[in-house]
Amino acid sequence: MLDQLTREITTGGDGNPPAPKTNIAAAVAWGLGLLGAFFLAVPLALFALTRIPATDRNSRDLAYGALISGLGIPLAAILFLVLG
């Protein structure tokens, strides 16, 4: 009985391990990068990447997306203006 209860608590009841929680800093950085607040998105994404374990792929992918949008969109805009 106790063994079954312990298994339900640690696995979420369905036998699978609980899903990792998304890092809030990575999610906010991603949103800021898409909204155009690049000067906030890049430092926040770097901060999140230093705090996220390598096993949390979802949060790391959000932080990488924030870096790409935070650096890529302004770079593309500058290239468009210069070469355009």
C-alpha positions in Angstrom: 0.0 0.0 0.0 2.7 2.5 1.0 4.8 1.5 -2.0 1.9 2.1 -4.4 1.2 5.5 -2.8 4.9 6.5 -3.1 4.9 5.5 -6.7 1.8 7.5 -7.4 3.2 10.6 -5.8 6.6 10.5 -7.5 5.3 9.6 -11.0 2.2 11.7 -11.1 -0.1 8.6 -10.8 0.1 7.4 -14.4 3.5 5.7 -14.1 5.4 8.3 -16.1 7.8 10.8 -14.4 6.4 14.3 -13.9 7.1 16.7 -16.8 9.7 19.3 -16.0 8.4 22.8 -15.4 9.3 25.4 -18.0 11.8 28.0 -16.8 10.0 31.3 -16.4 13.0 33.4 -17.3 13.4 31.5 -20.6 9.7 32.0 -21.5 9.8 35.7 -20.7 13.0 36.2 -22.7 11.4 34.4 -25.6 8.3 36.6 -25.4 10.4 39.8 -25.1 12.5 38.7 -28.1 9.4 38.3 -30.3 7.9 41.6 -29.1 11.1 43.5 -30.0 12.6 44.2 -26.6 15.9 42.8 -27.7 18.0 44.7 -25.1 16.1 42.8 -22.4 15.6 39.4 -24.2 19.3 38.6 -24.8 20.6 39.2 -21.2 17.6 37.4 -19.7 18.1 34.4 -22.1 21.7 34.2 -21.1 20.8 34.3 -17.5 18.2 31.5 -18.0 20.7 29.3 -19.9 23.1 29.5 -17.0 20.4 28.3 -14.6 18.7 25.6 -16.7 20.0 22.0 -16.4 21.0 20.3 -19.6 18.1 17.8 -19.2 15.4 20.4 -19.4 15.3 20.7 -23.2 12.0 22.6 -23.4 13.3 25.5 -21.3 16.7 25.5 -23.1 15.0 25.6 -26.5 13.0 28.6 -25.3 16.2 30.4 -24.2 17.9 29.6 -27.5 14.9 30.9 -29.4 15.1 34.1 -27.4 18.8 34.5 -28.3 18.0 33.9 -32.0 15.2 36.4 -32.1 17.0 38.8 -29.8 20.1 38.8 -32.1 18.7 37.7 -35.4 15.8 40.1 -35.9 17.9 43.3 -35.3 20.7 42.0 -37.4 18.2 41.2 -40.3 16.8 44.7 -39.9 20.2 46.3 -40.1 21.2 44.3 -43.1 17.9 45.2 -44.8 18.5 48.9 -44.2 22.1 48.8 -45.3 21.7 46.5 -48.3 18.1 47.3 -49.0 
